[in-house]
Amino acid sequence: MKYIQQGFGQLFILVLLTLTACQTSTRATNAGTETAASQSLAPKRVDIRGSIVMRRYDQGQVMLEIEGFTTTADSRYNRAYVLVLPTSQMFGLDGQTISLSELQQGQRVAIILRGGGKGSMTGVGVARKLWIENPYEL
């Protein structure tokens, strides 16, 4: 009788560990899915968030002039002159990478720059990451 009680006790611990391990695995999968979904959106704080006013293409590089909508704490500059290289990370509305040819005048973008600026109003630099944003969201 004593061995049966010990066997049930060990079986109970084994089942409890198995159920806990499955629950941990499910949580990790959900966290990975949430992270993948949030990577397609620009972070709240960026160097410049605004509309492409001017776009010039020359020898595989694109020069953008971005004008910010308003002065907010979420954007570092009101206006920026950004050089976009083919090596810059660029993301579309769906979170997929895009090419330089998909950047058009009038699009709303959020950009993290590599480089400095002139004071607190105008940013000048190379785009490290660029996200195209939905034009209907404010």
N, CA and C atoms as a LAMMPS dump frame, in Angstrom:
ITEM: TIMESTEP
0
ITEM: NUMBER OF ATOMS
414
ITEM: BOX BOUNDS ff ff ff
-5.0000000000000000e+02 5.0000000000000000e+02
-5.0000000000000000e+02 5.0000000000000000e+02
-5.0000000000000000e+02 5.0000000000000000e+02
ITEM: ATOMS id mol type element x y z
1 1 1 N 0.816 -1.186 0
2 1 2 C 0 0 0
3 1 3 C 0.872 1.267 0
4 2 1 N 1.989 1.237 0.741
5 2 2 C 2.886 2.37 0.832
6 2 3 C 3.492 2.69 -0.533
7 3 1 N 3.854 1.641 -1.291
8 3 2 C 4.445 1.843 -2.611
9 3 3 C 3.446 2.425 -3.614
10 4 1 N 2.183 2.06 -3.445
11 4 2 C 1.147 2.591 -4.333
12 4 3 C 0.965 4.088 -4.078
13 5 1 N 0.981 4.499 -2.813
14 5 2 C 0.852 5.915 -2.48
15 5 3 C 2.05 6.708 -3.007
16 6 1 N 3.253 6.157 -2.882
17 6 2 C 4.442 6.831 -3.409
18 6 3 C 4.378 6.927 -4.941
19 7 1 N 3.892 5.862 -5.577
20 7 2 C 3.763 5.854 -7.035
21 7 3 C 2.774 6.901 -7.511
22 8 1 N 1.622 7.015 -6.806
23 8 2 C 0.647 8.05 -7.161
24 8 3 C 1.22 9.455 -6.916
25 9 1 N 1.98 9.605 -5.85
26 9 2 C 2.6 10.897 -5.555
27 9 3 C 3.589 11.293 -6.648
28 10 1 N 4.414 10.361 -7.084
29 10 2 C 5.379 10.635 -8.141
30 10 3 C 4.67 10.891 -9.471
31 11 1 N 3.608 10.14 -9.742
32 11 2 C 2.835 10.343 -10.96
33 11 3 C 2.175 11.721 -10.948
34 12 1 N 1.657 12.129 -9.785
35 12 2 C 1.044 13.448 -9.662
36 12 3 C 2.065 14.552 -9.939
37 13 1 N 3.262 14.435 -9.386
38 13 2 C 4.318 15.431 -9.617
39 13 3 C 4.721 15.452 -11.085
40 14 1 N 4.829 14.284 -11.707
41 14 2 C 5.197 14.2 -13.115
42 14 3 C 4.134 14.87 -14.002
43 15 1 N 2.854 14.619 -13.718
44 15 2 C 1.772 15.234 -14.483
45 15 3 C 1.764 16.747 -14.258
46 16 1 N 1.987 17.185 -13.045
47 16 2 C 2.013 18.602 -12.732
48 16 3 C 3.154 19.298 -13.48
49 17 1 N 4.323 18.695 -13.514
50 17 2 C 5.446 19.272 -14.26
51 17 3 C 5.168 19.312 -15.76
52 18 1 N 4.532 18.284 -16.274
53 18 2 C 4.209 18.248 -17.701
54 18 3 C 3.22 19.344 -18.063
55 19 1 N 2.19 19.532 -17.26
56 19 2 C 1.203 20.571 -17.533
57 19 3 C 1.816 21.962 -17.399
58 20 1 N 2.685 22.158 -16.439
59 20 2 C 3.35 23.448 -16.277
60 20 3 C 4.256 23.731 -17.46
61 21 1 N 4.959 22.743 -17.941
62 21 2 C 5.854 22.928 -19.089
63 21 3 C 5.056 23.287 -20.338
64 22 1 N 3.918 22.683 -20.548
65 22 2 C 3.08 23.004 -21.702
66 22 3 C 2.567 24.434 -21.6
67 23 1 N 2.184 24.857 -20.414
68 23 2 C 1.67 26.199 -20.226
69 23 3 C 2.765 27.229 -20.493
70 24 1 N 3.983 26.985 -20.057
71 24 2 C 5.094 27.894 -20.305
72 24 3 C 5.377 27.974 -21.797
73 25 1 N 5.319 26.865 -22.484
74 25 2 C 5.576 26.84 -23.919
75 25 3 C 4.532 27.663 -24.67
76 26 1 N 3.283 27.58 -24.275
77 26 2 C 2.217 28.333 -24.92
78 26 3 C 2.408 29.825 -24.698
79 27 1 N 2.787 30.215 -23.507
80 27 2 C 3.014 31.625 -23.224
81 27 3 C 4.159 32.176 -24.064
82 28 1 N 5.217 31.424 -24.22
83 28 2 C 6.35 31.886 -25.02
84 28 3 C 5.941 32.066 -26.477
85 29 1 N 5.1 31.177 -26.997
86 29 2 C 4.637 31.285 -28.373
87 29 3 C 3.788 32.538 -28.555
88 30 1 N 2.899 32.823 -27.616
89 30 2 C 2.065 34.013 -27.713
90 30 3 C 2.902 35.279 -27.636
91 31 1 N 3.904 35.304 -26.766
92 31 2 C 4.757 36.483 -26.653
93 31 3 C 5.517 36.712 -27.954
94 32 1 N 5.969 35.655 -28.597
95 32 2 C 6.667 35.79 -29.871
96 32 3 C 5.753 36.327 -30.955
97 33 1 N 4.504 35.919 -30.956
98 33 2 C 3.538 36.41 -31.938
99 33 3 C 3.261 37.891 -31.726
100 34 1 N 3.111 38.302 -30.462
101 34 2 C 2.863 39.715 -30.18
102 34 3 C 4.053 40.565 -30.589
103 35 1 N 5.263 40.079 -30.355
104 35 2 C 6.459 40.815 -30.73
105 35 3 C 6.545 40.957 -32.234
106 36 1 N 6.257 39.894 -32.968
107 36 2 C 6.312 39.955 -34.433
108 36 3 C 5.277 40.936 -34.975
109 37 1 N 4.112 40.994 -34.358
110 37 2 C 3.074 41.916 -34.822
111 37 3 C 3.459 43.361 -34.542
112 38 1 N 4.125 43.607 -33.405
113 38 2 C 4.46 44.985 -33.072
114 38 3 C 5.68 45.483 -33.834
115 39 1 N 6.477 44.6 -34.435
116 39 2 C 7.647 45.036 -35.176
117 39 3 C 7.28 45.719 -36.476
118 40 1 N 6.083 45.532 -36.951
119 40 2 C 5.692 46.147 -38.208
120 40 3 C 5.314 47.616 -38.032
121 41 1 N 5.184 48.09 -36.812
122 41 2 C 4.806 49.473 -36.545
123 41 3 C 6.012 50.273 -36.078
124 42 1 N 6.011 51.543 -36.385
125 42 2 C 7.086 52.425 -35.937
126 42 3 C 6.982 52.621 -34.425
127 43 1 N 8.108 52.808 -33.77
128 43 2 C 8.039 53.097 -32.338
129 43 3 C 7.393 54.456 -32.095
130 44 1 N 6.959 54.662 -30.884
131 44 2 C 6.278 55.915 -30.564
132 44 3 C 7.225 57.106 -30.699
133 45 1 N 8.446 56.961 -30.257
134 45 2 C 9.44 58.05 -30.293
135 45 3 C 10.387 57.824 -31.466
136 46 1 N 10.401 58.744 -32.411
137 46 2 C 11.279 58.678 -33.583
138 46 3 C 11.941 60.043 -33.78
139 47 1 N 12.911 60.102 -34.687
140 47 2 C 13.574 61.382 -34.963
141 47 3 C 12.67 62.318 -35.752
142 48 1 N 11.992 61.805 -36.76
143 48 2 C 11.068 62.628 -37.553
144 48 3 C 9.856 61.803 -37.944
145 49 1 N 8.69 62.387 -37.785
146 49 2 C 7.437 61.77 -38.233
147 49 3 C 6.701 62.838 -39.014
148 50 1 N 6.452 62.534 -40.294
149 50 2 C 5.791 63.539 -41.117
150 50 3 C 5.552 63.04 -42.52
151 51 1 N 5.411 63.986 -43.427
152 51 2 C 5.073 63.696 -44.812
153 51 3 C 6.28 63.985 -45.71
154 52 1 N 6.436 63.164 -46.758
155 52 2 C 7.513 63.378 -47.715
156 52 3 C 7.118 64.555 -48.607
157 53 1 N 7.896 65.64 -48.507
158 53 2 C 7.62 66.846 -49.288
159 53 3 C 8.348 66.78 -50.623
160 54 1 N 9.569 66.258 -50.593
161 54 2 C 10.386 66.197 -51.795
162 54 3 C 11.162 64.88 -51.797
163 55 1 N 11.299 64.302 -53.001
164 55 2 C 12.027 63.039 -53.161
165 55 3 C 12.915 63.158 -54.391
166 56 1 N 14.201 62.902 -54.218
167 56 2 C 15.134 62.911 -55.348
168 56 3 C 15.925 61.623 -55.361
169 57 1 N 16.024 61 -56.529
170 57 2 C 16.761 59.747 -56.702
171 57 3 C 18.012 60.036 -57.516
172 58 1 N 19.167 59.53 -57.045
173 58 2 C 20.41 59.712 -57.78
174 58 3 C 21.366 58.575 -57.431
175 59 1 N 21.77 57.805 -58.417
176 59 2 C 22.77 56.751 -58.305
177 59 3 C 22.482 55.772 -57.163
178 60 1 N 21.264 55.294 -57.082
179 60 2 C 20.909 54.282 -56.098
180 60 3 C 20.603 54.805 -54.714
181 61 1 N 20.56 56.107 -54.551
182 61 2 C 20.25 56.712 -53.268
183 61 3 C 19.051 57.641 -53.436
184 62 1 N 18.301 57.809 -52.362
185 62 2 C 17.14 58.699 -52.388
186 62 3 C 17.325 59.75 -51.305
187 63 1 N 17.141 60.995 -51.685
188 63 2 C 17.178 62.105 -50.726
189 63 3 C 15.744 62.551 -50.479
190 64 1 N 15.335 62.541 -49.217
191 64 2 C 13.97 62.919 -48.844
192 64 3 C 13.989 64.192 -48.011
193 65 1 N 13.009 65.029 -48.25
194 65 2 C 12.75 66.151 -47.36
195 65 3 C 11.44 65.829 -46.652
196 66 1 N 11.5 65.728 -45.347
197 66 2 C 10.337 65.361 -44.548
198 66 3 C 9.91 66.575 -43.734
199 67 1 N 8.63 66.876 -43.776
200 67 2 C 8.084 67.956 -42.961
201 67 3 C 7.149 67.358 -41.931
202 68 1 N 7.43 67.643 -40.664
203 68 2 C 6.61 67.144 -39.568
204 68 3 C 5.276 67.843 -39.517
205 69 1 N 4.296 67.187 -38.919
206 69 2 C 2.949 67.755 -38.848
207 69 3 C 2.843 68.819 -37.769
208 70 1 N 3.251 68.472 -36.585
209 70 2 C 3.197 69.405 -35.464
210 70 3 C 4.389 69.133 -34.561
211 71 1 N 4.649 70.032 -33.659
212 71 2 C 5.707 69.818 -32.679
213 71 3 C 5.142 68.948 -31.564
214 72 1 N 5.695 67.75 -31.431
215 72 2 C 5.252 66.843 -30.372
216 72 3 C 6.466 66.296 -29.641
217 73 1 N 6.221 65.699 -28.51
218 73 2 C 7.295 65.067 -27.751
219 73 3 C 7.726 63.75 -28.394
220 74 1 N 6.92 63.227 -29.312
221 74 2 C 7.224 61.949 -29.946
222 74 3 C 8.151 62.086 -31.137
223 75 1 N 8.398 63.285 -31.601
224 75 2 C 9.251 63.521 -32.76
225 75 3 C 10.339 64.524 -32.381
226 76 1 N 11.564 64.228 -32.767
227 76 2 C 12.695 65.069 -32.382
228 76 3 C 12.8 66.338 -33.233
229 77 1 N 12.481 66.233 -34.522
230 77 2 C 12.628 67.366 -35.439
231 77 3 C 11.305 67.712 -36.111
232 78 1 N 11.177 68.977 -36.527
233 78 2 C 10.018 69.438 -37.292
234 78 3 C 10.22 69.21 -38.78
235 79 1 N 11.462 69.252 -39.219
236 79 2 C 11.818 69.068 -40.628
237 79 3 C 13.118 68.288 -40.67
238 80 1 N 13.258 67.443 -41.679
239 80 2 C 14.493 66.665 -41.792
240 80 3 C 14.834 66.436 -43.254
241 81 1 N 16.135 66.416 -43.519
242 81 2 C 16.671 66.055 -44.829
243 81 3 C 17.367 64.719 -44.627
244 82 1 N 16.833 63.698 -45.273
245 82 2 C 17.237 62.329 -44.986
246 82 3 C 17.763 61.668 -46.251
247 83 1 N 18.955 61.077 -46.137
248 83 2 C 19.51 60.273 -47.211
249 83 3 C 19.126 58.825 -46.933
250 84 1 N 18.443 58.201 -47.878
251 84 2 C 18.015 56.812 -47.726
252 84 3 C 18.874 55.962 -48.654
253 85 1 N 19.632 55.066 -48.074
254 85 2 C 20.512 54.179 -48.827
255 85 3 C 19.814 52.844 -49.062
256 86 1 N 20.284 52.059 -50.026
257 86 2 C 19.691 50.731 -50.228
258 86 3 C 19.864 49.825 -49.009
259 87 1 N 20.812 50.128 -48.138
260 87 2 C 21.038 49.311 -46.944
261 87 3 C 20.164 49.721 -45.763
262 88 1 N 19.417 50.826 -45.886
263 88 2 C 18.517 51.26 -44.809
264 88 3 C 17.376 50.265 -44.677
265 89 1 N 16.928 50.046 -43.452
266 89 2 C 15.79 49.162 -43.22
267 89 3 C 14.516 49.958 -43.445
268 90 1 N 13.68 49.489 -44.401
269 90 2 C 12.444 50.19 -44.738
270 90 3 C 11.278 49.212 -44.655
271 91 1 N 10.199 49.635 -43.983
272 91 2 C 9.05 48.779 -43.755
273 91 3 C 7.781 49.444 -44.267
274 92 1 N 6.933 48.669 -44.919
275 92 2 C 5.654 49.153 -45.42
276 92 3 C 4.57 49.063 -44.364
277 93 1 N 3.343 49.316 -44.778
278 93 2 C 2.198 49.269 -43.862
279 93 3 C 1.97 47.89 -43.275
280 94 1 N 2.309 46.849 -44.054
281 94 2 C 2.093 45.48 -43.599
282 94 3 C 3.275 44.913 -42.822
283 95 1 N 4.327 45.707 -42.635
284 95 2 C 5.486 45.25 -41.889
285 95 3 C 6.538 44.566 -42.739
286 96 1 N 6.268 44.4 -44.011
287 96 2 C 7.236 43.784 -44.923
288 96 3 C 8.231 44.832 -45.389
289 97 1 N 9.427 44.377 -45.741
290 97 2 C 10.422 45.319 -46.235
291 97 3 C 10.018 45.834 -47.611
292 98 1 N 10.404 47.073 -47.89
293 98 2 C 10.076 47.693 -49.166
294 98 3 C 11.369 48.173 -49.824
295 99 1 N 11.273 48.566 -51.083
296 99 2 C 12.437 49.062 -51.812
297 99 3 C 12.398 50.586 -51.9
298 100 1 N 13.494 51.151 -52.38
299 100 2 C 13.582 52.606 -52.519
300 100 3 C 12.535 53.156 -53.473
301 101 1 N 12.179 52.381 -54.487
302 101 2 C 11.229 52.865 -55.491
303 101 3 C 9.814 53.018 -54.944
304 102 1 N 9.533 52.432 -53.794
305 102 2 C 8.199 52.525 -53.204
306 102 3 C 8.005 53.784 -52.364
307 103 1 N 9.055 54.562 -52.174
308 103 2 C 8.93 55.819 -51.438
309 103 3 C 8.457 56.892 -52.393
310 104 1 N 7.326 57.505 -52.11
311 104 2 C 6.727 58.497 -53.003
312 104 3 C 6.42 59.783 -52.244
313 105 1 N 6.373 60.861 -52.958
314 105 2 C 6.026 62.153 -52.383
315 105 3 C 4.595 62.101 -51.848
316 106 1 N 4.39 62.68 -50.688
317 106 2 C 3.069 62.711 -50.069
318 106 3 C 2.838 61.593 -49.063
319 107 1 N 3.694 60.573 -49.036
320 107 2 C 3.516 59.487 -48.07
321 107 3 C 3.879 59.962 -46.67
322 108 1 N 3.221 59.359 -45.712
323 108 2 C 3.503 59.631 -44.309
324 108 3 C 4.541 58.629 -43.837
325 109 1 N 5.61 59.09 -43.189
326 109 2 C 6.69 58.211 -42.753
327 109 3 C 7.132 58.551 -41.337
328 110 1 N 7.784 57.586 -40.717
329 110 2 C 8.457 57.777 -39.432
330 110 3 C 9.875 57.248 -39.627
331 111 1 N 10.869 58.036 -39.195
332 111 2 C 12.254 57.692 -39.492
333 111 3 C 13.117 57.836 -38.246
334 112 1 N 14.006 56.874 -38.062
335 112 2 C 15.078 56.977 -37.074
336 112 3 C 16.35 57.243 -37.867
337 113 1 N 17.043 58.336 -37.515
338 113 2 C 18.214 58.776 -38.26
339 113 3 C 19.519 58.303 -37.624
340 114 1 N 20.501 58.181 -38.474
341 114 2 C 21.886 58.017 -38.035
342 114 3 C 22.555 59.331 -38.406
343 115 1 N 22.863 60.138 -37.452
344 115 2 C 23.445 61.436 -37.728
345 115 3 C 22.846 62.484 -36.813
346 116 1 N 23.277 63.707 -36.99
347 116 2 C 22.854 64.766 -36.09
348 116 3 C 21.813 65.668 -36.693
349 117 1 N 21.744 66.838 -36.152
350 117 2 C 20.791 67.817 -36.625
351 117 3 C 21.31 69.208 -36.384
352 118 1 N 20.555 70.159 -36.808
353 118 2 C 20.898 71.561 -36.576
354 118 3 C 19.897 72.088 -35.559
355 119 1 N 20.323 72.162 -34.321
356 119 2 C 19.421 72.637 -33.276
357 119 3 C 18.326 71.63 -32.992
358 120 1 N 17.153 72.134 -32.692
359 120 2 C 16.037 71.242 -32.375
360 120 3 C 14.959 71.276 -33.448
361 121 1 N 15.224 71.977 -34.539
362 121 2 C 14.188 72.127 -35.556
363 121 3 C 14.435 71.285 -36.8
364 122 1 N 15.682 71.219 -37.275
365 122 2 C 15.969 70.548 -38.538
366 122 3 C 16.944 69.408 -38.315
367 123 1 N 16.573 68.231 -38.8
368 123 2 C 17.444 67.068 -38.708
369 123 3 C 18.076 66.782 -40.052
370 124 1 N 19.339 66.373 -40.02
371 124 2 C 20.052 65.996 -41.229
372 124 3 C 20.763 64.693 -40.924
373 125 1 N 20.537 63.678 -41.745
374 125 2 C 21.214 62.419 -41.478
375 125 3 C 20.84 61.342 -42.464
376 126 1 N 21.338 60.154 -42.188
377 126 2 C 21.08 58.967 -42.999
378 126 3 C 20.026 58.134 -42.284
379 127 1 N 19.062 57.653 -43.032
380 127 2 C 17.994 56.843 -42.439
381 127 3 C 18.545 55.507 -41.99
382 128 1 N 18.342 55.186 -40.737
383 128 2 C 18.692 53.87 -40.226
384 128 3 C 17.488 52.943 -40.378
385 129 1 N 16.307 53.415 -39.958
386 129 2 C 15.054 52.672 -40.118
387 129 3 C 13.974 53.638 -40.573
388 130 1 N 13.112 53.157 -41.459
389 130 2 C 12.042 53.977 -42.016
390 130 3 C 10.776 53.14 -42.066
391 131 1 N 9.678 53.715 -41.61
392 131 2 C 8.38 53.051 -41.652
393 131 3 C 7.403 53.929 -42.42
394 132 1 N 6.661 53.327 -43.338
395 132 2 C 5.555 54.041 -43.978
396 132 3 C 4.366 53.882 -43.042
397 133 1 N 3.688 54.988 -42.756
398 133 2 C 2.564 54.96 -41.829
399 133 3 C 1.253 55.16 -42.58
400 134 1 N 0.192 54.736 -41.944
401 134 2 C -1.142 54.882 -42.507
402 134 3 C -1.493 56.375 -42.555
403 135 1 N -1.879 56.887 -43.715
404 135 2 C -2.168 58.325 -43.827
405 135 3 C -3.439 58.743 -43.095
406 136 1 N -4.266 57.798 -42.687
407 136 2 C -5.538 58.141 -42.064
408 136 3 C -5.487 58.085 -40.543
409 137 1 N -4.366 57.62 -39.974
410 137 2 C -4.227 57.582 -38.523
411 137 3 C -3.526 58.839 -38.059
412 138 1 N -3.963 59.374 -36.959
413 138 2 C -3.296 60.542 -36.388
414 138 3 C -2.608 60.186 -35.119
